[in-house]
Amino acid sequence: MKSRALKRKLSILLFCDSFPPEICSTANLMKDLSYALSNQGHNVTVLTFEPHGRVMSKFNKSEIGNDPKSVEVIRLDAPETHNKGYIQRGINTTLASLKIVRDGFRRLVGRHFDLCLAYSPPVQYALSALKLSRKLGSSPLLLVRDLFPKVAVDLGILNNGLITKYYNMKEANLYDEADHIFAQSESNETYLLSQKGVSADRVSVLYNWIDLKAFDSSDFRDFRSEFGIEDKFVCLYGGTLGPAQGLEIILDSAELLRDEKEILFLIVGNGRSRDKMAEEIHIRKLENVLLHDYVNASEFPSLVKSADVGLMPLSQKNKTALIPGKIVSYMAGSIPIIAALNKGNEDTARIIEESHCGEYVFSGNTQGFSDLIMKYRSMGAKLKEMGKNGRNYVERNFDVETAINKVISVFADLQG
């Protein structure tokens, strides 16, 4: 998409609850977006919280952009929500939401911003950020990367009727507050139109983006040598280890394929399911599984390029339309994908089919998942071709420059 021409560069406020040195998909997405906007000449300010989650082990200024001075990062001190019980997390989230409006306004009052782009979820944070945007006189735009509370209800994490009703109300308020909403996928857009009553002129699709230059860098970390797996067919899972991911199928496949000595399952990440996975690997004596902690965001492209295939399972309960960030990373790194999906994950299935970058089975089909791994191990040059297909698809649809053009174009349309 070609953006509408603007006669001036913009002053842009980005809000997100995580930003480097934290390690998570939100931080990576907003870092890539902020620096790409800055590289186009826009004045970019990021409003976020002090780091509370997983932090880069060797963090320095070079980890968050080519020019650390090009993006201003303002951090608010807020109660921690990571690794808290549901009740305490809810209380802390409410307190942090209040700080976004109160402390954010105090830090930014008197400054001009053309637009504010707020990341959701969490719903309460994004709603507060859009209210702050109104107070500052900027156009509030919303990035919806997950449908909350729907996804939490689907996974069984949220099963209290009153609490669900509360979050549905907050979600409705959030959509009402935005001048425009960027849905993550076509199915998400349809959901907002048909189930949430958002008017068609206020919503459009903006895929997750990725900085492809990071995957083309000559600064390559050789994870195969470091892990001693040079002679293995490496099946990588890199990302959050939690209930939404359906990671059981990886361990079950590893058990089925334990006699295939060439195949190694490399699991890199962290989350609430990590300790349980480590225990399962030990109890089941899965010597073909290597579990490793998160790597720094700047090193993740090297990790992907060290693998032969990327694994992308989803829980059988996860029936929300979504495009997981890891699938885009695998494609950017030119490795084919083996996925386990559900009815409801149509967007991910469509991308795999359209790009010819991999195959999928339905979640729970361990035998089918294992069969695909065996099939891909024997594909030779065809495997490289599938990886290249994925890379070509990402270049056409997920490059960060494409995302910027879409945001600027929508803002220009709003200005008339």
C-alpha positions as CSV (number, residue, x, y, z in Angstrom):
1,M,0.0,0.0,0.0
2,K,1.3,3.4,-0.9
3,S,0.7,6.0,1.8
4,R,-1.0,9.3,1.1
5,A,1.5,12.1,0.8
6,L,1.8,14.4,3.9
7,K,3.4,17.8,3.7
8,R,5.1,17.4,7.1
9,K,6.6,14.8,9.3
10,L,4.5,13.7,12.2
11,S,4.9,13.8,15.9
12,I,3.8,10.3,17.1
13,L,3.1,8.9,20.5
14,L,3.3,5.1,20.8
15,F,1.9,3.3,23.9
16,C,2.8,-0.3,24.9
17,D,3.1,-2.0,28.2
18,S,6.5,-3.6,27.2
19,F,9.5,-2.3,25.4
20,P,13.1,-3.4,25.3
21,P,15.0,-4.4,27.3
22,E,12.0,-6.6,28.0
23,I,11.8,-9.8,25.9
24,C,8.3,-10.4,24.5
25,S,6.4,-10.1,21.2
26,T,4.9,-6.7,22.2
27,A,8.4,-5.2,22.9
28,N,9.8,-6.5,19.7
29,L,6.9,-5.3,17.5
30,M,6.8,-1.8,19.0
31,K,10.6,-1.4,18.9
32,D,10.7,-2.3,15.2
33,L,7.8,0.1,14.5
34,S,9.2,3.0,16.5
35,Y,12.6,2.9,14.9
36,A,11.2,2.4,11.4
37,L,9.0,5.5,11.9
38,S,11.9,7.5,13.2
39,N,14.1,6.4,10.2
40,Q,11.4,7.9,8.0
41,G,11.9,11.3,9.8
42,H,8.9,11.2,12.2
43,N,9.4,12.4,15.8
44,V,8.6,9.3,17.9
45,T,7.9,9.1,21.6
46,V,7.3,5.7,23.3
47,L,5.3,5.7,26.6
48,T,5.7,2.5,28.5
49,F,6.4,1.0,31.9
50,E,9.5,0.3,33.8
51,P,10.7,-3.3,32.8
52,H,9.1,-6.0,35.0
53,G,9.2,-9.1,32.8
54,R,12.0,-11.0,31.1
55,V,15.0,-8.6,30.4
56,M,17.8,-9.0,27.9
57,S,20.8,-10.6,29.6
58,K,23.3,-8.3,27.9
59,F,21.2,-5.2,27.4
60,N,22.7,-2.0,26.1
61,K,21.5,0.9,24.0
62,S,22.4,-0.8,20.8
63,E,19.7,-3.4,21.6
64,I,16.8,-1.0,21.0
65,G,17.7,0.7,17.7
66,N,20.5,1.8,15.4
67,D,20.3,5.3,16.9
68,P,19.3,5.3,20.6
69,K,18.7,9.1,20.4
70,S,16.2,8.9,17.6
71,V,13.3,7.6,19.8
72,E,12.4,9.1,23.1
73,V,11.3,6.5,25.7
74,I,9.3,7.6,28.7
75,R,8.8,5.0,31.4
76,L,6.2,5.1,34.1
77,D,6.6,3.4,37.4
78,A,3.7,1.0,37.9
79,P,2.8,-2.0,40.0
80,E,4.1,-5.3,38.6
81,T,1.7,-7.7,36.9
82,H,4.0,-10.4,35.8
83,N,4.0,-13.6,37.9
84,K,1.1,-12.4,40.1
85,G,-2.1,-14.2,41.0
86,Y,-5.2,-13.3,39.1
87,I,-6.7,-11.1,41.9
88,Q,-3.4,-9.2,42.5
89,R,-2.8,-8.9,38.8
90,G,-6.3,-7.3,38.4
91,I,-5.7,-4.8,41.2
92,N,-2.2,-3.9,39.9
93,T,-3.6,-3.6,36.3
94,T,-6.2,-1.1,37.5
95,L,-3.6,0.9,39.4
96,A,-1.3,1.0,36.4
97,S,-4.1,2.1,34.1
98,L,-4.8,5.1,36.3
99,K,-1.1,6.0,36.2
100,I,-1.1,6.0,32.4
101,V,-3.6,8.9,32.3
102,R,-2.4,10.7,35.5
103,D,1.4,10.3,35.3
104,G,1.4,10.2,31.5
105,F,-0.4,13.5,31.2
106,R,1.9,15.0,33.8
107,R,5.0,13.9,31.8
108,L,3.6,15.0,28.4
109,V,1.4,18.0,29.1
110,G,2.1,20.9,26.8
111,R,3.6,18.7,24.1
112,H,2.0,18.3,20.7
113,F,1.3,14.9,19.1
114,D,-0.5,14.3,15.8
115,L,-1.5,10.8,16.7
116,C,-1.3,8.2,19.5
117,L,-1.0,4.5,18.5
118,A,-1.9,2.3,21.5
119,Y,-1.3,-1.4,21.7
120,S,-4.0,-3.8,23.0
121,P,-4.1,-6.0,25.0
122,P,-4.2,-5.3,27.9
123,V,-7.5,-3.7,27.2
124,Q,-7.4,-1.4,30.3
125,Y,-4.0,0.0,29.4
126,A,-4.9,0.7,25.8
127,L,-8.2,2.4,26.9
128,S,-6.2,4.7,29.3
129,A,-3.7,5.5,26.6
130,L,-6.5,6.5,24.2
131,K,-8.0,8.7,26.9
132,L,-4.6,10.3,27.4
133,S,-4.4,10.9,23.7
134,R,-7.7,12.8,23.8
135,K,-6.4,14.9,26.7
136,L,-3.3,15.7,24.7
137,G,-5.3,16.6,21.6
138,S,-4.0,13.9,19.3
139,S,-5.8,11.4,17.1
140,P,-6.2,8.1,19.1
141,L,-5.5,5.0,16.9
142,L,-5.7,1.4,18.3
143,L,-3.6,-1.7,17.5
144,V,-5.6,-4.8,18.4
145,R,-3.2,-7.7,18.4
146,D,-5.4,-10.1,20.4
147,L,-9.2,-10.3,21.0
148,F,-9.5,-10.0,24.8
149,P,-11.5,-11.2,26.7
150,K,-12.5,-13.7,24.0
151,V,-9.2,-15.5,23.9
152,A,-9.1,-15.9,27.7
153,V,-12.6,-17.3,27.7
154,D,-11.8,-19.8,24.9
155,L,-8.8,-21.0,26.9
156,G,-10.7,-21.4,30.1
157,I,-8.5,-18.8,31.9
158,L,-11.5,-16.5,32.3
159,N,-14.6,-18.3,33.5
160,N,-16.3,-15.9,35.9
161,G,-19.4,-14.4,34.4
162,L,-19.2,-11.1,36.2
163,I,-15.5,-10.6,35.4
164,T,-16.1,-11.5,31.8
165,K,-19.0,-9.0,31.6
166,Y,-16.7,-6.3,33.1
167,Y,-14.0,-6.9,30.5
168,N,-16.5,-7.0,27.7
169,M,-17.7,-3.5,28.8
170,K,-14.1,-2.3,28.9
171,E,-13.5,-3.7,25.4
172,A,-16.5,-1.9,24.1
173,N,-15.3,1.3,25.7
174,L,-11.9,0.8,24.1
175,Y,-13.3,0.5,20.6
176,D,-15.6,3.5,21.1
177,E,-12.6,5.6,22.1
178,A,-10.5,5.0,19.0
179,D,-10.7,7.1,15.8
180,H,-9.5,4.0,13.9
181,I,-8.8,0.3,14.8
182,F,-6.2,-1.8,13.2
183,A,-7.2,-5.5,13.4
184,Q,-4.5,-8.2,13.2
185,S,-6.2,-10.2,10.5
186,E,-9.2,-10.4,8.2
187,S,-11.0,-12.7,10.7
188,N,-10.4,-10.3,13.5
189,E,-11.8,-7.5,11.4
190,T,-14.9,-9.6,10.7
191,Y,-15.3,-10.3,14.4
192,L,-15.1,-6.6,15.3
193,L,-17.7,-5.8,12.6
194,S,-20.2,-8.5,13.3
195,Q,-19.8,-9.2,17.0
196,K,-18.7,-5.8,18.4
197,G,-20.6,-3.4,16.2
198,V,-17.6,-1.5,15.0
199,S,-18.5,0.5,11.8
200,A,-16.6,-0.6,8.6
201,D,-15.1,2.9,8.1
202,R,-13.3,2.6,11.5
203,V,-11.5,-0.7,11.2
204,S,-8.9,-2.1,8.8
205,V,-6.4,-5.0,8.7
206,L,-2.8,-4.4,9.7
207,Y,-0.7,-7.5,9.9
208,N,2.0,-7.9,12.5
209,W,5.2,-6.6,11.0
210,I,8.8,-7.5,11.2
211,D,12.2,-5.9,10.5
212,L,13.6,-8.0,7.7
213,K,17.0,-6.4,7.9
214,A,17.6,-8.2,11.2
215,F,17.3,-11.5,9.4
216,D,19.8,-10.5,6.7
217,S,22.6,-9.3,9.0
218,S,26.0,-10.9,8.6
219,D,26.4,-10.7,12.4
220,F,25.3,-14.4,13.0
221,R,25.5,-16.3,16.2
222,D,26.1,-20.0,15.6
223,F,23.7,-21.7,17.9
224,R,24.2,-25.1,16.4
225,S,27.9,-25.1,17.5
226,E,27.1,-23.6,20.9
227,F,24.4,-26.3,21.6
228,G,26.5,-29.1,20.0
229,I,23.7,-30.0,17.5
230,E,25.6,-29.5,14.2
231,D,24.6,-32.9,12.9
232,K,20.9,-32.7,13.9
233,F,17.7,-32.0,12.0
234,V,16.6,-29.2,14.3
235,C,12.9,-28.6,14.9
236,L,12.6,-25.2,16.6
237,Y,9.9,-23.8,18.9
238,G,10.8,-20.3,19.9
239,G,8.4,-18.2,22.0
240,T,6.1,-18.2,25.0
241,L,5.7,-21.4,26.9
242,G,2.1,-21.1,28.1
243,P,-1.4,-22.6,28.0
244,A,-2.3,-21.0,24.7
245,Q,0.5,-22.8,22.8
246,G,-0.5,-26.4,23.1
247,L,3.1,-27.5,23.7
248,E,2.1,-31.1,24.6
249,I,2.2,-32.1,21.0
250,I,5.9,-31.3,20.8
251,L,6.8,-33.5,23.7
252,D,4.4,-36.2,22.5
253,S,6.0,-36.1,19.1
254,A,9.5,-36.2,20.7
255,E,8.5,-39.4,22.5
256,L,7.2,-41.0,19.3
257,L,10.4,-40.1,17.5
258,R,12.9,-40.8,20.2
259,D,14.6,-43.5,18.1
260,E,15.2,-41.1,15.3
261,K,18.5,-40.0,16.6
262,E,19.0,-37.3,13.9
263,I,16.0,-35.3,15.0
264,L,16.2,-32.8,17.8
265,F,13.5,-30.7,19.3
266,L,14.9,-27.3,20.4
267,I,12.5,-25.4,22.6
268,V,13.6,-21.8,23.5
269,G,11.5,-19.6,25.6
270,N,9.9,-19.0,29.0
271,G,6.4,-18.8,30.6
272,R,4.1,-20.4,33.1
273,S,4.4,-23.8,31.5
274,R,8.2,-23.9,31.5
275,D,8.7,-25.7,34.8
276,K,6.1,-28.3,33.9
277,M,7.8,-28.9,30.5
278,A,11.2,-29.3,32.2
279,E,9.7,-31.9,34.6
280,E,8.0,-33.8,31.7
281,I,11.2,-33.9,29.7
282,H,13.0,-35.3,32.7
283,I,10.3,-37.9,33.7
284,R,9.9,-39.1,30.1
285,K,13.7,-39.2,29.5
286,L,13.4,-37.2,26.3
287,E,17.0,-36.9,25.3
288,N,15.9,-35.6,21.9
289,V,14.5,-32.4,23.5
290,L,16.7,-29.4,24.4
291,L,15.0,-26.8,26.6
292,H,16.7,-23.4,26.7
293,D,15.9,-20.0,28.2
294,Y,14.9,-17.0,26.1
295,V,17.6,-15.4,23.9
296,N,18.0,-11.7,23.4
297,A,15.7,-10.3,20.7
298,S,18.7,-9.2,18.6
299,E,19.9,-12.9,18.5
300,F,16.5,-14.5,17.7
301,P,17.0,-14.2,13.9
302,S,20.2,-16.2,14.3
303,L,18.3,-18.8,16.3
304,V,15.7,-19.2,13.6
305,K,18.3,-19.5,10.9
306,S,20.0,-22.2,12.9
307,A,16.9,-24.4,12.6
308,D,15.7,-26.7,9.8
309,V,12.0,-26.2,10.5
310,G,9.8,-24.1,12.8
311,L,7.1,-25.6,15.0
312,M,3.9,-23.7,15.6
313,P,1.4,-25.5,17.8
314,L,-1.7,-24.0,19.3
315,S,-3.8,-25.4,22.2
316,Q,-6.9,-27.3,21.2
317,K,-8.8,-24.7,23.2
318,N,-7.3,-21.8,21.3
319,K,-9.9,-21.2,18.6
320,T,-9.4,-17.4,18.2
321,A,-8.4,-16.1,14.8
322,L,-4.8,-15.0,15.1
323,I,-1.4,-14.8,13.4
324,P,1.2,-15.7,15.9
325,G,4.4,-13.6,15.7
326,K,6.6,-16.7,15.6
327,I,5.2,-17.8,12.3
328,V,6.2,-14.5,10.8
329,S,9.7,-14.9,12.3
330,Y,10.1,-18.4,10.9
331,M,9.1,-17.2,7.5
332,A,11.4,-14.2,7.7
333,G,14.2,-16.6,8.5
334,S,13.4,-18.8,5.5
335,I,12.6,-21.9,7.4
336,P,9.4,-24.0,6.6
337,I,6.6,-24.4,9.2
338,I,4.9,-27.4,10.7
339,A,1.8,-26.2,12.6
340,A,-1.0,-27.7,14.8
341,L,-4.1,-25.6,14.4
342,N,-7.8,-25.6,15.2
343,K,-11.0,-24.5,13.5
344,G,-11.0,-20.8,14.2
345,N,-7.3,-20.4,13.3
346,E,-8.2,-19.8,9.6
347,D,-5.9,-16.8,9.2
348,T,-2.8,-18.8,10.1
349,A,-3.9,-21.7,8.0
350,R,-4.6,-19.4,5.0
351,I,-1.1,-17.9,5.2
352,I,0.6,-21.3,5.3
353,E,-1.5,-22.4,2.3
354,E,-1.1,-19.2,0.3
355,S,2.7,-19.0,0.9
356,H,3.4,-22.7,0.3
357,C,5.8,-22.4,3.3
358,G,4.7,-25.4,5.3
359,E,1.8,-27.7,6.3
360,Y,-0.4,-28.1,9.3
361,V,-2.5,-30.7,11.1
362,F,-5.3,-30.2,13.6
363,S,-4.2,-29.8,17.3
364,G,-4.1,-33.1,19.1
365,N,-3.0,-35.1,16.1
366,T,0.4,-36.1,17.4
367,Q,0.9,-38.8,14.8
368,G,0.2,-36.4,11.9
369,F,2.5,-33.8,13.4
370,S,5.3,-36.4,13.8
371,D,4.7,-37.7,10.3
372,L,5.3,-34.2,8.9
373,I,8.5,-33.9,10.8
374,M,9.7,-37.2,9.3
375,K,8.6,-36.1,5.9
376,Y,10.4,-32.8,6.1
377,R,13.6,-34.4,7.3
378,S,13.8,-36.3,3.9
379,M,12.8,-33.4,1.6
380,G,16.3,-32.0,0.9
381,A,16.3,-29.1,-1.5
382,K,12.5,-28.9,-1.4
383,L,12.8,-27.7,2.2
384,K,14.9,-24.7,1.2
385,E,12.4,-23.9,-1.5
386,M,9.5,-23.9,1.0
387,G,11.6,-21.6,3.3
388,K,12.2,-19.2,0.4
389,N,8.4,-19.2,-0.3
390,G,7.8,-18.1,3.2
391,R,10.4,-15.3,3.0
392,N,8.9,-14.0,-0.2
393,Y,5.4,-13.9,1.3
394,V,6.7,-11.9,4.4
395,E,8.5,-9.4,2.1
396,R,5.2,-8.8,0.3
397,N,2.9,-8.6,3.4
398,F,4.7,-8.2,6.7
399,D,7.6,-5.8,6.2
400,V,7.6,-3.0,8.8
401,E,7.6,-0.4,6.0
402,T,4.3,-1.8,4.8
403,A,2.8,-1.3,8.3
404,I,4.1,2.3,8.5
405,N,2.6,3.1,5.1
406,K,-0.8,1.8,6.3
407,V,-0.8,3.8,9.5
408,I,0.2,7.0,7.9
409,S,-2.3,6.5,5.1
410,V,-5.2,6.0,7.6
411,F,-4.1,9.1,9.6
412,A,-4.0,11.1,6.4
413,D,-7.6,9.9,5.6
414,L,-8.8,10.9,9.0
415,Q,-7.4,14.4,8.5
416,G,-9.5,14.8,5.3
